[in-house]
Amino acid sequence: MLRDAWTIAIETLSWMEMQRLSERLAFNKTIKQLGLNNTNAVKLAYRLVCETTRRRNLIDRFVNCVMEPRTIGEYNLGIQSFLRIFVYQTRLVREWNMTSFKEAKNFARMGRTILGWKTFRAIEPFLGFLLTQEPEEMFEGINDAEKIGLQTFNPTWFVEYCCKLFGREQALAFLKRNSYPPPTCIRLNTLKNSEKEIINRLSSEGIEVEKVELLKHAYTVLKMKHPLTSTDSFREGLFYIQDKASCLAAEIANPTPKETVFDICAAPGAKTTYLAQLMQNLGSIYSIDYSKRRMRIWKKEVARMKTEIAQPIIADALKPLPLAEEADILVLDPPCTSTGAFGKTPSAKWRLNASSIKKMAEIQWKMINNCAEKVKSGGEMIYSTCSITVEENELLIERFLKLHSEFSLTNLEPKIGLPGLRGMKEAQRLYPHLHSSNGFFIAKLEKRD
């Protein structure tokens, strides 16, 4: 089992590096490629991939210090992946203490059989030093932002950005918490059953939940005997695994039965299925996304959650929307840097750089302008991202309002987060360290007659 897990993890990390894929995409590609389906090995492999990727900058810095003047980047992808997992498993899991040489020897033996002894012998002389070198040497000769980046597992440019935006103290609190996933939250599906009956069903399957204050159907998962996706209640569509910030965005939209709703960038279906639930499956939802692959997932989720009023449309919101109708409510959750959700997808932070924010903001700018044309007079547009940058949020909304005088910001209910930055008190921001959710921004824009 252990060898299979390491084989999957090494191959997945290699695909991520070679094709800049997310953890999940690379993992699925590897499972299909290798044909390994041992459940325990698959679970362990995915954890190794995520936790190694989460700490990648710290691991690489440590390896480079040990192997100086050589660097980890000089080796092939298989060796790079092995070294990262090896350091994570032998040093970081044990918090740099109590190294098990017997365990490390077993890992090295597995690496030799997976990668081949000819390939592996190039790094064998360094493995002992990786087990014994003190981590303090990593922090010599670096500035404050670099040190914080290593301690919180974040790129230096992002540390500098957050310190400038929030101040050092709040930036530290945010960066530490944003490096780990928020508590698991689920949204109960009242299209299938009453909340009370669903909670009883969850309890019978060993799932203990707690109501999220101020939200209608969101619950935090406290305990579970088995992975949520393996339960009968999940397969039957009794709940959707959905961050509470995402639930809040749908509730702020507050659609009513018989309204026409546009869900832009709709896949994989969290927003569509919740909007339909709030509308009691009455009215119309047009769900637009450019990705055929993601829309295939959307179709499965819509069917699982008993959503009956949603129509899928494959189209690119960077171009005029291919719809003759106008929306009473338009929900736009555009692609973003995901800087508020690094805990959920740690690979994202290593694919980005400071210029990524500006590039993403331009994509969002084109989308929001295309969407504005499809909102009815008297209608509303909800704009949300899982980014904490002002360029993708407040600055973009300010720019939009200057161009579109027919729109104005309106207050949001329920109020869970903090007011937006730059005096944008009508908007809301959520942060991992304050709200136990992804970092999130939400604004509601009303189109006047």
C-alpha positions, -999 to 999 in steps of 0.1 A, spaced: 0 0 0 28 24 10 47 19 -22 16 24 -43 9 57 -24 44 70 -30 42 60 -67 10 79 -72 23 109 -52 56 111 -71 38 109 -105 12 134 -95 37 160 -83 56 155 -115 26 161 -137 18 192 -116 53 205 -122 54 196 -159 20 209 -170 12 234 -141 -19 214 -132 -39 216 -99 -36 189 -74 -69 173 -83 -64 174 -121 -29 159 -118 -41 133 -93 -70 122 -115 -46 120 -145 -22 98 -125 -48 74 -112 -61 69 -147 -26 65 -161 -13 40 -134 -46 22 -129 -40 19 -92 -72 18 -72 -62 7 -37 -85 30 -16 -61 34 13 -31 41 -11 -52 66 -30 -61 85 2 -26 85 15 -12 96 -19 -36 126 -21 -27 137 14 10 135 6 5 155 -26 -15 183 -9 7 186 23 39 185 3 27 211 -21 14 233 8 50 235 22 68 235 -11 89 267 -6 101 256 29 110 221 16 128 234 -14 148 259 7 158 232 31 168 208 3 189 235 -14 207 243 18 216 207 24 226 200 -12 245 233 -19 258 242 -44 234 220 -62 196 228 -62 166 206 -63 156 221 -97 187 205 -113 173 170 -110 145 153 -130 109 157 -120 107 122 -104 137 130 -81 124 164 -72 90 149 -62 107 122 -42 129 146 -23 99 168 -14 78 139 -1 109 125 17 115 158 36 79 162 44 74 127 57 107 124 76 111 159 90 80 181 88 55 154 99 77 150 130 82 188 133 120 184 127 123 161 158 126 124 165 137 113 130 131 76 124 161 63 105 144 29 100 114 46 84 137 68 63 156 38 51 123 22 40 113 54 21 147 54 4 143 18 -6 109 26 -21 123 55 -40 150 33 -55 125 8 -68 101 34 -81 126 56 -99 153 30 -107 187 27 -89 206 45 -116 185 76 -113 183 74 -76 220 70 -68 226 107 -77 208 118 -45 216 89 -21 246 106 -5 224 136 6 196 116 23 215 113 56 221 150 57 184 157 50 176 137 81 201 154 104 206 191 93 190 216 116 163 238 100 176 271 115 202 273 87 174 280 62 167 314 78 202 327 76 207 358 54 171 363 44 148 394 50 117 395 71 92 389 42 112 358 30 113 345 66 75 349 70 70 333 37 89 302 48 72 301 82 37 304 67 43 285 34 37 315 12 55 332 -17 76 362 -7 57 385 -31 24 375 -15 37 382 20 48 416 9 14 423 -7 -5 412 24 17 433 47 11 463 26 -27 457 24 -34 446 60 -4 457 81 21 432 94 1 418 124 -31 411 105 -11 398 75 6 373 97 -27 360 112 -42 358 77 -12 341 61 -9 314 88 -46 305 86 -48 308 48 -22 280 45 -47 254 58 -82 244 46 -111 260 65 -134 237 84 -156 216 61 -190 231 56 -220 214 40 -253 229 27 -283 208 34 -306 202 3 -342 210 13 -353 201 -22 -348 165 -12 -360 165 25 -364 186 55 -333 198 74 -344 178 105 -347 146 86 -314 152 68 -296 158 101 -310 126 115 -298 108 84 -263 123 87 -262 113 124 -270 77 115 -240 77 92 -217 91 119 -217 127 107 -220 153 134 -227 189 123 -233 223 138 -254 251 123 -236 281 108 -250 312 124 -270 335 101 -270 312 71 -301 293 62 -289 258 53 -251 257 61 -236 235 87 -200 229 99 -189 193 100 -176 184 134 -170 147 131 -174 120 104 -167 83 104 -161 81 67 -153 106 39 -184 126 31 -184 117 -6 -185 80 2 -218 83 22 -252 73 9 -266 107 19 -240 124 -3 -248 101 -33 -285 108 -28 -280 146 -29 -290 153 7 -261 178 10 -235 197 -10 -199 203 3 -197 241 0 -177 267 18 -198 290 39 -186 321 20 -200 305 -12 -233 298 6 -233 335 17 -230 347 -19 -260 327 -30 -281 339 0 -271 375 -7 -284 370 -43 -317 360 -26 -336 348 -57 -373 343 -54 -395 317 -72 -403 324 -108 -374 349 -113 -349 346 -141 -314 341 -129 -281 340 -148 -253 320 -131 -220 330 -149 -190 308 -145 -214 282 -131 -194 250 -130 -191 228 -111 -226 236 -97 -225 249 -62 -241 282 -70 -266 268 -95 -279 241 -71 -282 265 -42 -300 292 -62 -325 266 -74 -330 255 -38 -337 290 -27 -361 294 -56 -379 261 -46 -373 249 -82 -395 276 -96 -384 300 -123 -354 298 -146 -317 296 -142 -293 299 -171 -259 284 -161 -230 296 -183 -195 282 -183 -168 279 -210 -154 245 -199 -170 214 -214 -152 193 -188 -165 213 -159 -200 214 -173 -200 176 -174 -195 178 -136 -222 205 -134 -247 181 -150 -239 154 -126 -242 177 -96 -275 192 -109 -290 158 -112 -277 146 -78 -292 177 -61 -326 175 -79 -322 208 -96 -349 211 -122 -349 247 -134 -313 251 -146 -303 251 -183 -266 246 -192 -250 269 -218 -214 264 -228 -201 299 -236 -173 323 -228 -182 352 -206 -153 371 -221 -176 376 -251 -211 389 -252 -235 365 -235 -255 344 -261 -289 350 -244 -318 370 -257 -334 373 -222 -323 396 -194 -318 386 -158 -337 396 -127 -306 385 -108 -271 378 -124 -245 361 -103 -209 365 -115 -182 344 -98 -153 350 -123 -120 332 -124 -97 348 -99 -62 343 -83 -78 323 -54 -56 341 -30 -83 336 -3 -84 298 -9 -47 288 -9 -55 264 19 -79 245 -3 -57 245 -35 -21 251 -23 -7 246 -58 -23 279 -69 1 300 -48 32 285 -66 17 291 -101 10 328 -94 33 359 -92 26 396 -86 17 403 -122 -10 375 -121 -33 398 -101 -34 425 -129 -39 399 -156 -68 383 -137 -84 416 -130 -85 424 -167 -103 391 -174 -128 400 -146 -132 435 -161 -143 421 -195 -167 397 -179 -185 422 -156 -190 446 -185 -205 418 -207 -227 408 -178 -239 443 -171 -258 444 -205 -279 414 -195 -293 427 -162 -328 441 -163 -336 476 -152 -344 471 -115 -324 439 -115 -293 431 -95 -258 417 -102 -238 399 -75 -201 399 -80 -179 376 -58 -144 362 -58 -123 340 -35 -95 365 -38 -84 390 -11 -67 415 -35 -81 450 -40 -74 449 -78 -98 420 -83 -124 434 -59 -128 470 -47 -107 487 -74 -126 468 -101 -160 477 -87 -150 513 -84 -139 513 -120 -171 496 -130 -193 522 -112 -176 551 -129 -183 536 -163 -218 524 -155 -237 551 -137 -269 531 -140 -255 507 -113 -251 514 -76 -239 494 -47 -265 481 -23 -262 467 12 -259 430 17 -278 406 40 -270 386 59 -240 404 74 -213 379 83 -181 394 70 -163 427 74 -170 458 52 -150 461 20 -118 480 19 -113 516 5 -145 527 23 -167 503 4 -189 495 34 -218 480 13 -195 451 3 -184 422 25 -151 405 30 -145 372 47 -111 359 60 -100 324 71 -86 336 104 -117 356 113 -146 337 97 -134 301 94 -140 302 57 -122 309 25 -111 345 19 -139 360 -1 -153 393 -15 -190 399 -23 -207 430 -37 -243 435 -49 -250 461 -77 -285 473 -84 -294 485 -119 -317 515 -117 -346 521 -141 
